[in-house]
Amino acid sequence: MTRRRGLTQFVAPALLLIAVGIVGGLTSAGTQEDITSVLISATMVIALYVFIGNSGVISFGQISFVALGAFAAGLMTIPSAVKPTVLPNLFPFLADHSVGSFESLFLAAGLGALFAFLAGVPLMRLSGLAAGIATFAVLEITHNVLRFWDKIGPGAQTLALVPEDVGPYEAMLGALFAATVAFLYQRSRSGRLLRAAREDPAAAQAVGVNIHRHRLVAFTISGALAGLAGGLLVHQIGSITTEQVYLELTFLTLAMLVVGGMGSLWGAVVGAVLVSFLDIFLVDAEGGVGVGPLDVDLPSGASLVILGALMASMLIFRPAGITGGRELTLRLPRLGGRGPGEQPDEREAAADQPQPEQALAPGTRSETPRSET
């Protein structure tokens, strides 16, 4: 019963992503671009949630994996015949090889996971402000390497000529894949131990939980999903620059996670969808837009100011976000129904609530995690 109830928690975010994707596929070309951006943003925020939501450690470095995935997927799908002309300084093994758009998404996810693992080995021992500064350093290093090393990309120039073959349905599938991975991870043993360590690190260490190992697993999975999001992004817009995957995107995705609620997958998806649509409206309003009888004309840069004020207000008045950091559980009909006089299983209602420790009878096997150090 507990497993069945847990699975119903995945239905709500999945249905929301599917609804957004289907609506996007039925609209005009301009709206389809906006919907595709919303779904790719959802993939990025889900990637952030896998690490930040489960570990409780704020990271400013996940967009570096988005950048790496975007440049890798874009670079490797440019035809080899034109690379010497548009990118004359590339390493020969990059200039002489190309892959298809679908294969490039696996490449982007793999490189994101590898980079996250290598960076996470030393960084996952940190917490609090030190972890935030260290992950921000990862973002800075990645940005500067991609911007100034033209052996692996265009440097400060725009990476262009990338196939544009990601629309609402492709972005929806990518977001659903990310949500599935995030859900399976949070239900796994590693995910549960990491969430326990998030609530009380000292107690978790006392019972033998290897916090460093489980943070590293979450960081690596988050890097893979962020790399996938980068691959989807570059194949949506057909070009990329280092500034598009830098500070503004870092701030925007963190705002989405905070507004929705960083403690749940449902909160990550809701925050991504709502803030993405709000950001699209605000950016349009900077050039003037009509809302019924009103004409809204915001000054340039107002969108970031408004989103910053929204995030600050949310942190002050509702720190757990719109969803309160809780999953939305949909009640599905039980196959076969309940027998005569059968009552609902009370364990369903308490499945995801923290349980107090109970004394064990002599000879009863303990459920306390074994030492992993």
ZIBEL-V273785 format. One record per backbone hydrogen bond with DSSP energy under -1.0 kcal/mol. NH is the residue of the N-H (numbers start at 1). CO is the residue of the C=O. If there is no record, write none. Layout:
NH;CO / NH;CO
This chain:
5;1 / 6;2 / 7;3 / 8;4 / 10;7 / 14;10 / 15;11 / 16;12 / 17;13 / 18;14 / 19;15 / 20;16 / 21;17 / 22;18 / 23;19 / 24;20 / 25;21 / 27;24 / 32;28 / 33;29 / 34;30 / 35;31 / 36;32 / 37;33 / 38;34 / 39;35 / 40;36 / 41;37 / 42;38 / 43;39 / 44;40 / 45;41 / 46;42 / 47;43 / 48;44 / 49;45 / 50;46 / 52;48 / 53;49 / 54;49 / 55;51 / 56;52 / 64;61 / 66;62 / 67;63 / 68;64 / 69;65 / 70;66 / 71;67 / 72;68 / 73;69 / 74;70 / 75;71 / 76;72 / 82;79 / 86;82 / 87;83 / 90;87 / 91;151 / 94;91 / 95;91 / 96;92 / 99;76 / 104;100 / 107;103 / 108;104 / 109;105 / 110;106 / 111;107 / 112;108 / 113;109 / 114;110 / 115;111 / 116;112 / 117;113 / 118;114 / 119;115 / 120;116 / 121;117 / 123;119 / 124;120 / 126;123 / 132;128 / 133;129 / 134;130 / 135;131 / 136;132 / 137;133 / 138;134 / 139;135 / 140;136 / 141;137 / 142;138 / 143;139 / 144;140 / 145;141 / 146;142 / 147;143 / 148;144 / 149;145 / 152;149 / 157;154 / 159;240 / 162;238 / 165;163 / 166;235 / 171;167 / 172;168 / 173;169 / 174;170 / 175;171 / 176;172 / 177;173 / 178;174 / 179;175 / 180;176 / 181;177 / 182;178 / 183;179 / 184;180 / 185;181 / 186;182 / 187;183 / 188;185 / 192;188 / 193;189 / 194;190 / 195;191 / 196;192 / 197;193 / 198;194 / 199;195 / 200;196 / 204;200 / 205;201 / 206;202 / 207;203 / 208;205 / 209;204 / 211;209 / 214;210 / 215;211 / 216;212 / 217;213 / 218;214 / 219;215 / 220;216 / 221;217 / 222;218 / 223;219 / 224;220 / 225;221 / 226;222 / 227;223 / 228;224 / 229;225 / 230;226 / 231;227 / 232;228 / 233;229 / 234;230 / 235;231 / 237;233 / 238;234 / 240;159 / 250;246 / 251;247 / 252;248 / 253;249 / 254;250 / 255;251 / 256;252 / 257;253 / 258;254 / 259;255 / 260;256 / 261;257 / 264;261 / 268;264 / 269;265 / 270;266 / 271;267 / 272;268 / 273;269 / 274;270 / 275;271 / 276;272 / 277;273 / 278;274 / 279;275 / 280;276 / 281;277 / 282;278 / 283;279 / 284;280 / 285;281 / 286;282 / 287;284 / 289;296 / 291;294 / 294;291 / 296;289 / 298;285 / 302;299 / 305;301 / 306;302 / 307;303 / 308;304 / 309;305 / 310;306 / 311;307 / 312;308 / 313;309 / 314;310 / 315;311 / 316;312 / 317;313 / 318;314 / 321;318 / 322;259 / 323;260 / 324;321 / 326;323 / 337;334 / 342;339 / 348;345 / 351;348 / 353;350 / 364;361 / 372;208
